[in-house]
Amino acid sequence: MKDTSKPRRTPVWQAIATALRIDLSEGRYMPGDRLPTEAALAERFGVNRHTVRHAMAHLVEEGLVRTRRGSGAFVAARPTEYPINRRVRFHENLLAAGRQPEKRVLQIERRVATQGEASALGIGTGAPVCAYHGLSLADGQPIALFQSLFPLDRLAGIDAALQETSSVTEALSRAGVADYTRASTRLTAVRADATQALHLQVTEGAPLLRSTSLNVDAKTRPVEYGRTYFAGDRVTLTIEDR
């Protein structure tokens, strides 16, 4: 019997996703580039915006594209390789990965330590600390939100040093700490809250990697205790035993 059934047609949204995938593979759009708007893509392919949205959602699921609320769709950058070892240094790590490092200071404040913070830093509960809140970027893209705490009784003037330089290494040096190493690191998977999502330019509830760490000086005295929230799809953390 002759088969009179019609050949199966490729869904239009799937054809659009394929065309955009080819654009990416051929370098028409580079990592970090903003893609054309839904309206522009709808005009290019002669479809409605709903069909374009369906195709884009598929590319997001594949990890090729990421979206920012109110900003549009962007080509997903390859994750930044970020080693965690005894001598973690943000600036050097990103340069070694071929990325341009940048830090933005969000707030530097003096306050008293909580019980947990005091225990980690080896100081009394209620002792003064400097809290440094900031955003780390690679090639202009936010990759991590951090808070570092420093014992003021042990590191006099570090708050003023941090106001002058965003470098923790330089600020510690000015406060008398010539060298420091990582004593411990704890990694936990969490979901981005509204504030974290805003700073990291991800959706609320997006996966983050939280690193809780303690740095010590040459005499093993705690000099920095902090938490860093890494955007889960932008950083590959590697634990190195050195």
N, C-alpha and C positions, 0 to 999 in steps of 0.2 A: 504493500500500500504506500502510495506516495505521501510523504510528509508535507502537509500543507501549512504547518504551524509557522508563524512568523519568527525570524531570528531574534534572539534576545538582544535588546539594545542596552548599551552602557548607560547607567543613570547619568544625567547631566552633571549633577554635583560631583560625581566621581571623575568625570572627564575634566572638570575644572581643577579638581585636586591634583590630577595627574599633570595637567599643564603647568600648574604652579610649582609642582615638585620638580619638573624639568627646568623651570626658570631658576630654581634654587641650585640645582645640580650644575647648571651651566654658569653660575656666578652672576646672573642678572641682578640678583639681590644678595648682598653679603650679610654675614652675621651681625646683628644689631640694627640692620636697616629697617626702616618702617615700610611696610607694604602699602600698596594703594588702598584707598578706602573701599568699603563695600559698594558704594555708589559707582566708583570708578571701575571696579572689577565687574560689576553687573553690566555696565555699559560695554566693557571690552568683550564679554562673553555673550551678550544679548540675552541675559536672564534677569530674574528678579533678585532682590537682595537676600531673600530667604534662602535661595539656592546657593548663593555665594557663602552665606553664613554656615550652611551645612558643610560645604567643602572646607572652609577654614577650620571648623570644629574638628574635622577629621585630621587635618594637618597638626592641630594642637595636640590631639591624642597621640600622634606619632612622634611628638617632641620636636617637630621641625619649625613650628611657629609658636609664639607666645603672645598673649594679649594683655594689655594694660587698660583698666577701666578708664574710659574717657580719653585715652590716647591713641588707641588703634591696635593693629597687629604688627608684630616685629619678627624678623628672622631670628630664631633662637641661636644664641652664641654657644660655641662649644664650652663645656664646663671648664672653669679655671682649676688647674692642678694646684692643690694647696697642701704641702706636707706639714704634718704636726710631729715635732720632735723636741728634744731638750733645748734647742736653740731656735725657737720659732721667731721669725722676724717678718712682719707683714710686707714691708717695702721690698726686701730682698726676695721673698717668696714669689711675689708677683712679677718682678723683673725677670727672675729665673724662668718663669712660665711664659715669658714673652708678652706680658701684659703691662699696661701703664697704671701704676698704683696711685690712689688718691684717698685722702681721708678728709671728712667734713666733721667739724666739731659741732655737736648739737647742744651740749651743755657741760660746763665744768662747775661743780658746786662743792661746798664744804657741808658736811652733815655728820651725824653720829652713826656709828656702826651698829647694825642689828646683832642679835646674839649669834646667828649663823656666820655673818661676815666677820665678826670679832674672833670667833673660834678659828676660822680659816686663816686669818691674818696673824693670829697669836697675840691679840691685844684684848683689852678689857671691853666688855659690852658698854656701849655709849662713848667709847673713845672716838676722837675726831678722825674722819677719813676724807679724802678727796675722791669724788665720784666723777669720772670722765665718761660722758655719753657721746658716741659718735657713729658715723656711717663710713664703711669701707667700700671703695669702688674699684673696679677693674675696667680700664678703657672707658670710663665714664658710666659704667653700669653698676648699680648697687649690688653688692654680693653679700654684705654682712652688716648687721646692726650690733653694736657692742656697748658694754658698760664695764669699765675697769675701776677698781677701788684700790687706793693707796693709803697706808697708815701715815697720817701727818706727823705724829710724834716721832716717827722713825725717819721720815723723809721730808724734812722741813723745806718749804718753798717749792714743792713739786707742783702745786696748783698754779703758781705763777709761771713756772717753766712750761707747763702744758698750755697755758694761755698764749705763750710766745711761739711754741712749736707743737704741731700735732703729733710729733714722733714720741712714742713712749720711751724708746731707747735713749733718745737725746734728753728727755725730761728726767729720766732716772739718772743719767750721767751727771746732769747739773745738780741733782740732789745727793750726789756722792756714791751712786751705785755704778761702778765701772763695767760690771758684767752681771748678767742674770741668766738663769736657765729655767726650763719648765720642770716643775716637780710632779705635777699630776694633771691629767686631762680626763674629763668624763663627757661622753657623747650621748645625747638623748634626742629622739625624734619627737617633734612637737608640731602643733598647727599655728599658723600666724594669726595673731589677734589683729584688731582693726588698725592699731597704731603701727605695729610691725609691718603690716601689709602696705600701709601708706608709704613708709620710708623705703621699703624694699621694692616697691612697685610690683607687688604680686596681689593675688586675690586673697581676701580673708579666708582663713582655713587652709591655705596652701602649705605644703610640707616644708618644714625648716629643720635644720640640724642645730641643736643647742650644744655648745661646747662650754663646759665649766672648768676653769683652769686656775692653777696657782703657780706663780713664778717666785723664785727665791734668789737671794744674792749668793756671793761666794761662801758666806758663812752659814748658808741654808736658812737664813731668816726670810720669812715671807715679805715680799715687796709689792706684789700685785695679785689681786684676786678678781677674776672677772667672768662674765658670761658673754658669749658671742652667738648670735643667731644667724646662721648661714642660709641663704636661699638654696633650697635643696636641689634645684635643677641647674644651678650656676656654678657649683663648686664640687670638685671631687677631693675629698679629704683622704690623705694617705698617712697612716701612722708609721713613723720610722723610729727604730730603736737606736738612736745616736744623739 
